[in-house]
Amino acid sequence: IFGSILGVSAGFVLGKEGPMVHTGACIANLLGQGGSRKYHLTCNWLRYFKNDRDRRDLITCGCAAGVAAAFRAPVGGVLFALEEAASWWRSALLWRAFFTTAVVAVVLRTLIEFCRSGKCGLFGQGGLIMFDLSSTVATYSSPDLLAIILLGIIGGIFGGLFNFLLDKILRIYSIINERGAPSKILLTIIVSVITSMCSYGLPWLASCTQCPEDAVEQCPTVGRSGNYKNFQCPPGYYNGMASLFFNTNDDAIRNLFSTGTATEYHMSSLFIFFVAIYCLGLVTYGIAVPSGLFIPVILAGATYGRIVGTLLGSISSLDPGLFALLGAASFLGGTMRMTVSVCVILLELTNDLQMLPLVMLVLLISKTIADSFNKGVYDQIVVMKGLPYMEAHAEPYMRHLVAGDVVTGPLITFSGVEKVGDIVTALRITGHNGFPVVDEPPLTEVPELVGLVIRSHLLVLLKGKMFMKEPVKMSGSFVMERFGAFDFAKAGSGKGLKIEDLHFTDEEMQMYVDLHAIANTSPYTVVETMSLAKAALLFRELGLRHLLVVPKTPYVRVLTLSLTIYIMCVCVFFFSRVMHFLTHYNMILYQPFPLWIVPFICKGVHR
Amino acid sequence: IFGSILGVSAGFVLGKEGPMVHTGACIANLLGQGGSRKYHLTCNWLRYFKNDRDRRDLITCGCAAGVAAAFRAPVGGVLFALEEAASWWRSALLWRAFFTTAVVAVVLRTLIEFCRSGKCGLFGQGGLIMFDLSSTVATYSSPDLLAIILLGIIGGIFGGLFNFLLDKILRIYSIINERGAPSKILLTIIVSVITSMCSYGLPWLASCTQCPEDAVEQCPTVGRSGNYKNFQCPPGYYNGMASLFFNTNDDAIRNLFSTGTATEYHMSSLFIFFVAIYCLGLVTYGIAVPSGLFIPVILAGATYGRIVGTLLGSISSLDPGLFALLGAASFLGGTMRMTVSVCVILLELTNDLQMLPLVMLVLLISKTIADSFNKGVYDQIVVMKGLPYMEAHAEPYMRHLVAGDVVTGPLITFSGVEKVGDIVTALRITGHNGFPVVDEPPLTEVPELVGLVIRSHLLVLLKGKMFMKEPVKMSGSFVMERFGAFDFAKAGSGKGLKIEDLHFTDEEMQMYVDLHAIANTSPYTVVETMSLAKAALLFRELGLRHLLVVPKTPYVRVLTLSLTIYIMCVCVFFFSRVMHFLTHYNMILYQPFPLWIVPFICKGVHR
């Protein structure tokens, strides 16, 4: 939070929406872990979130709240969470996210109302709509459409180029940042100096412009924000480039979007500003400052749109301010590759419903163009960070493999009543999160799959030390008498039991423990001849962590995809390729898979 | 299309958006079937839609296009399709639906522009935003919020009551309608007469009001639409109730939403109009006229909101026109139970982004209140029509059952190389769409599940008459040489091969056919001890039609849920309860399940 405030205040070309999404997700994660017992910030009812599904849902809602607060766009926030953040969705979640953002909107609105008198600096200004364009009446004809299609195509190319260059720069930065704190700080200082030099140096290149006659009162601007900055010009004159540089990013966007000001900026000023912002946006993202990409992309896109609008002024009657909006849309489509959510966010930012068809058109064109070059910027970052992410669709090569093909070893299984020593050894020597349980003779006639036990439940059971001298099956209720449901609740990250914390005597190690009561007796299974593509789809669509592979022939098998848990701030992605497999006997087991979102782990990822 | 045009023109209290959604879905289905060969409306590339998934996607897009056209709300259309219509969603579909509605928006916009000169009656009026409220500046404080919460609560109760009464009335109507065409027509005539009596009779009850001084020019209104209808009043006076009744429904809504007209309607007029519209909306839906529910609900809700706004005028400073908007939102939330899509549709209808937080609040409150009484109106209709619909979540009782518990018989299986006569008999005596294929000795050492063949593929294979004298396994490529991929493409509804169309000689019936090449060797399977709730979730989340149940113990099993294919106009729902099961040997097989949407079958369902 503080990093973001200081970064934005320092005048970096970066957005505040990335850190705000991150903040929202972090708060949600904190609540999902049941609060913090260390700082006495906990509530008894928070324990209901102590399971994977509700915690994920909560974090998705937190992400939606972050977007909603950053753009003052409640519906856009829900859609962003749907389109970009969540890899799994259900109608109850839609409704909860909507509730969250409604609360955000009401709170924001109340605070803005409270601050309208100017007590809170710039906060109270603009109301819920940051760049209000609703007063403009836009009519457009066929030449306008042609101009807009051209705008979308070039915007898509610039967006794709942005992603390409950002990828290269982030790769260089990651090498620099790995060298330690001094390198990080030096890099930040260099970018900071370059930004300052651009902001202060470039306006010297622009010539002074006479104030328009109808705006003599506000020109040149006095104060922190406004359209006309004086900057070394004589009274009655303003410097166009300074008006763009010497404002907050939000105000610069507002200036670019403003209509009826076609001659406000020199072509040369706009062009220099565009190049500067495009490059500064690229070099700023990835330094050791919490940053988002939305604002730089909108800013560069709006400048680009205004340039195109001014150039095409002869064939199109649309205002350059509206072209700026469409230019911003084309850049967003070209870099983020989102459609519905960007469209709604832009709508909520500008309140300009008349332009909706054009915004949709531009988004579609630029996304299509950019998709032919490379992937969306968030996908690229996930790939670059090496975070394991499973695409929603199966990779083509998977169609030629079956689930049995990816089976490898060694895999550890337990029998329904297992020796304590064997369990402890298995937990110590492996990092697996799930183990199949197979009843073997003499407990049953033939080997039979009981289900799956997960590491954390095993640890709780071991800690209870309900051991037996002989390998006999107990009744399930016996375990339930000893343990409550909340004993097995998912602990906060880094807080669960560890095998290193448990100690057993030699005698205990020789005893037996019944796993039937804690085994999940309904694990999802696939037959070994199942196409890997379909198994991957099952895995992804149902949000599984473990998938058992059973044989066509009598013997039971289980498959593990031991995917390193990786995370990206809000959304979590899993690489289907980063798999390593284990087998033992003839069993395999998919392992710790869709742990969607663990915002606290992703300190290094800025968005 | 014509029914809807005539119904709306006749002045019924019904919406045009239901039939438009239906129309969109029908056109999409027509294209998805590859056009109509009978009417020479076909294209070669349409054959790429001849599979289930693309056809479903296309119909979802058609539904989105219908909503987008009805409300001139492109983003709302996408969200409606997401929230209400589609039971299965993927990101590519989101993007396609968005593309469809963008095209709709551009076409609509072009047509409106073309019609602006008045050549097309009322069509060109209002532009893309039907009820423009953007000019009003709304500020609200705590008492307003209290008033709005009250509005939401009562709106939710009225919405729930609407659903309850509609359910009862539709049950009575379905009895009447079953008696044949004369009863249907008589019912329609009666409703028509009642509507006419209300429209013409009720305004006599209202007294004349003097025209406001600032609106002398437009008062009383001359022409088809307007705020002030003269109706038997002296010049300079208008009849408030006539202004509501003697307009199109759209204009009545516009009048109710209009701000700065707090004293335009008498309280008594509003009250009578509310009761009349509430009741007429209930009795009109379900008669033999294509009708939607959105407009009647918005109309009743807006009137209700205006009444509340006028009553609470002393404690709230909000304009009654804005209260009308919130009232409409509360009724929509109370009946439809959608959140995001209704919110965006209202936003796109009114262009009033300032009110967004309040609209969200009201929607949430009324939905929550109404949810405690009954289900959403569409869900109710699905239940009433007896359409089999599977909820996205498993029913609680399923948690206590395992997949094996719902296994029943008889089930028919084929071996990998099966006698033609056995296949023909099986296809003739059952209506099953899928049959498991099990290789048995001597083909393999132990019985082994090969996969699943579906009826239509079997019929194609049988028609090709590639039979053998001896039961030997052929190479797969042999079949592929005889048949192209498009031979197995899904035919249009009612156009596929039927077993009755195929004839075989006695000699052929004694021959064998190899099913290996056409069997789906990767059917999704569950173990018989899998919890039924999890099996149902698998079925629903992956959009399956068939799910095989395999035993823990060596013997292979398959489970069929023989669900009658049912459809609801656009969305398709499946009852998890309407299941009947078949078994044979020890196998079961889930049958024809998520055939989402077949609009042509649902003549009787109006929306």
Boltz contact constraints between the chains, C-beta under 6 A:
constraints:
  - contact:
      token1: [A, 75]
      token2: [B, 344]
      max_distance: 6.0
  - contact:
      token1: [A, 78]
      token2: [B, 340]
      max_distance: 6.0
  - contact:
      token1: [A, 95]
      token2: [B, 339]
      max_distance: 6.0
  - contact:
      token1: [A, 98]
      token2: [B, 339]
      max_distance: 6.0
  - contact:
      token1: [A, 98]
      token2: [B, 340]
      max_distance: 6.0
  - contact:
      token1: [A, 99]
      token2: [B, 364]
      max_distance: 6.0
  - contact:
      token1: [A, 102]
      token2: [B, 360]
      max_distance: 6.0
  - contact:
      token1: [A, 102]
      token2: [B, 361]
      max_distance: 6.0
  - contact:
      token1: [A, 102]
      token2: [B, 364]
      max_distance: 6.0
  - contact:
      token1: [A, 105]
      token2: [B, 357]
      max_distance: 6.0
  - contact:
      token1: [A, 106]
      token2: [B, 357]
      max_distance: 6.0
  - contact:
      token1: [A, 109]
      token2: [B, 357]
      max_distance: 6.0
  - contact:
      token1: [A, 129]
      token2: [B, 353]
      max_distance: 6.0
  - contact:
      token1: [A, 134]
      token2: [B, 134]
      max_distance: 6.0
  - contact:
      token1: [A, 339]
      token2: [B, 95]
      max_distance: 6.0
  - contact:
      token1: [A, 339]
      token2: [B, 98]
      max_distance: 6.0
  - contact:
      token1: [A, 340]
      token2: [B, 78]
      max_distance: 6.0
  - contact:
      token1: [A, 340]
      token2: [B, 98]
      max_distance: 6.0
  - contact:
      token1: [A, 344]
      token2: [B, 75]
      max_distance: 6.0
  - contact:
      token1: [A, 351]
      token2: [B, 353]
      max_distance: 6.0
  - contact:
      token1: [A, 353]
      token2: [B, 129]
      max_distance: 6.0
  - contact:
      token1: [A, 353]
      token2: [B, 351]
      max_distance: 6.0
  - contact:
      token1: [A, 357]
      token2: [B, 105]
      max_distance: 6.0
  - contact:
      token1: [A, 357]
      token2: [B, 106]
      max_distance: 6.0
  - contact:
      token1: [A, 357]
      token2: [B, 109]
      max_distance: 6.0
  - contact:
      token1: [A, 360]
      token2: [B, 102]
      max_distance: 6.0
  - contact:
      token1: [A, 361]
      token2: [B, 102]
      max_distance: 6.0
  - contact:
      token1: [A, 364]
      token2: [B, 99]
      max_distance: 6.0
  - contact:
      token1: [A, 364]
      token2: [B, 102]
      max_distance: 6.0
  - contact:
      token1: [A, 448]
      token2: [B, 552]
      max_distance: 6.0
  - contact:
      token1: [A, 449]
      token2: [B, 552]
      max_distance: 6.0
  - contact:
      token1: [A, 522]
      token2: [B, 530]
      max_distance: 6.0
  - contact:
      token1: [A, 522]
      token2: [B, 531]
      max_distance: 6.0
  - contact:
      token1: [A, 522]
      token2: [B, 534]
      max_distance: 6.0
  - contact:
      token1: [A, 525]
      token2: [B, 527]
      max_distance: 6.0
  - contact:
      token1: [A, 527]
      token2: [B, 525]
      max_distance: 6.0
  - contact:
      token1: [A, 530]
      token2: [B, 522]
      max_distance: 6.0
  - contact:
      token1: [A, 531]
      token2: [B, 522]
      max_distance: 6.0
  - contact:
      token1: [A, 534]
      token2: [B, 522]
      max_distance: 6.0
  - contact:
      token1: [A, 541]
      token2: [B, 541]
      max_distance: 6.0
  - contact:
      token1: [A, 541]
      token2: [B, 542]
      max_distance: 6.0
  - contact:
      token1: [A, 542]
      token2: [B, 541]
      max_distance: 6.0
  - contact:
      token1: [A, 552]
      token2: [B, 448]
      max_distance: 6.0
  - contact:
      token1: [A, 552]
      token2: [B, 449]
      max_distance: 6.0
  - contact:
      token1: [A, 554]
      token2: [B, 554]
      max_distance: 6.0
